């Protein structure tokens, strides 16, 4: 990594130095070391990437699906062969532990594997004799050039929520990774090169907001896949839709979890702690809000504080570390401000909450796992996506009141319940306004063959990432009605 200086773009099958005048620093969040510099690519470079993708589309869309997926079979094998190097790169630039990095890469591999089933998943439908002598059938065709814009928190997984399905369906792609963590996609792109996939099918462009705007405005890009904050997701959706594009924009979250009195104490505490503090709380499915019901309050508060206090902070590359740094010093300051101002809402910090210095990594962006109790349902801590290792506690007398508190929130990415009661679990999953539901599960992340759902301000669009939704999103349907009158037929 020390030999990397200025990152290049990958356009039309070639690594290309950027003509950008502005470069951004890529910083290791554990120690503030400069890893590389990333260009803020300009509109000209976006045009070059899109033109390459448009040219490649002509032949790629006519390439049989059975041939297209052969490159994905090879990619799955190569990802498995290179998972250690990929994981180390994720940890260096993102900060999470090696185990967490390998976990997200396994999810990427699973999506590649599912997309290999495109010859079946992309099938259409037909009906003979919709009227006498007339048959009708529906086929799926690629939508065209697809733009993919991904966030910092899962640089090895989220691009592959989209990329395998898009190209398997016959589309071509322009990918823009987060400018904070572009090194993982650089390595992934070098691995994609090894599959022998034709030039122009996958193009990598680096940059910031200006680069994104150029993609949103480009007339040849027909669809945009995005993951990020709700504010930016709304912007992506609005601007992209105004330009006639198909959009799927995954936004932020404030994932509540209800703890019932009959929940298994040890299992519940361990799972919620892993969810809330894993990846330093920087994942869109982190449990960030707990609602205890009835007598569950006291016992859970004590056990979760103990779990938070026992977490080992440090560099994700070091063995036994459980919580790495947050992505940047700005994020650290922002998260700490929520903690420091908890008293304004009459909330109380009962675990963590203090500045942390890790020996050997004194400049790192470390936040101690923090638990805050008695937060107000309409306060900033309860309604803001803090995106750090901070868990808020609230209380309700009944399950009905707890569900009402959950449904009052503006997000709808995930909701979870811990209970041994079947009726309580059924009531919860039926009534809660969230797209991903966990029953005694702390991170209800759908497998690759299910869509990554999201409701309310957690998602803008109609079709989600992964599975059948991905096929719907990356294809357009064509319905054909045909008649062949007998008198037109030749006799052979």
ABEGO torsion letter per residue (X at the ends): XAABBBBBBBBGGBBBBBABABBBBBBBAAAGBBABBBBBBBAAAAAAAAAAAAAAAAAAAABBAAAAAAAAAAAAAAAAAAAAAAAAAAAAAAGBBAAAAAAAAAAAAAAAAAAAAAAAAABBBBBBGABBGBBBBBBBBBAEBBBBBBBAABAAAAAAAAAAAAAAAGBBBBBBBBAABAAAAAAAAAAAAAAGBBBGABBBBBEBAAAAAAAAABAABABBBBBEBAAAAAAAAAAAAAAGBBBBBBBBBBBBBBBBAABBAAAAAAAAAAAAABGGGBBAABBABBBBBEAAAAAAAAAAAAAAAABBBEBAABBGBABBBBABAAAAAAAAAAAAAAAAAGBBBABEGBBBBBBGAAABBBBBBBBBBGBBAABAAAABBAGBBBBBBBBBABAAAAAAAAAABABAABBBBBBABAAAAAAAAAABBBABBBBGBABBBBBAABBBBBBEAABBEABBBEEAAAAAAABBBBBBBBBBBAAABBBX
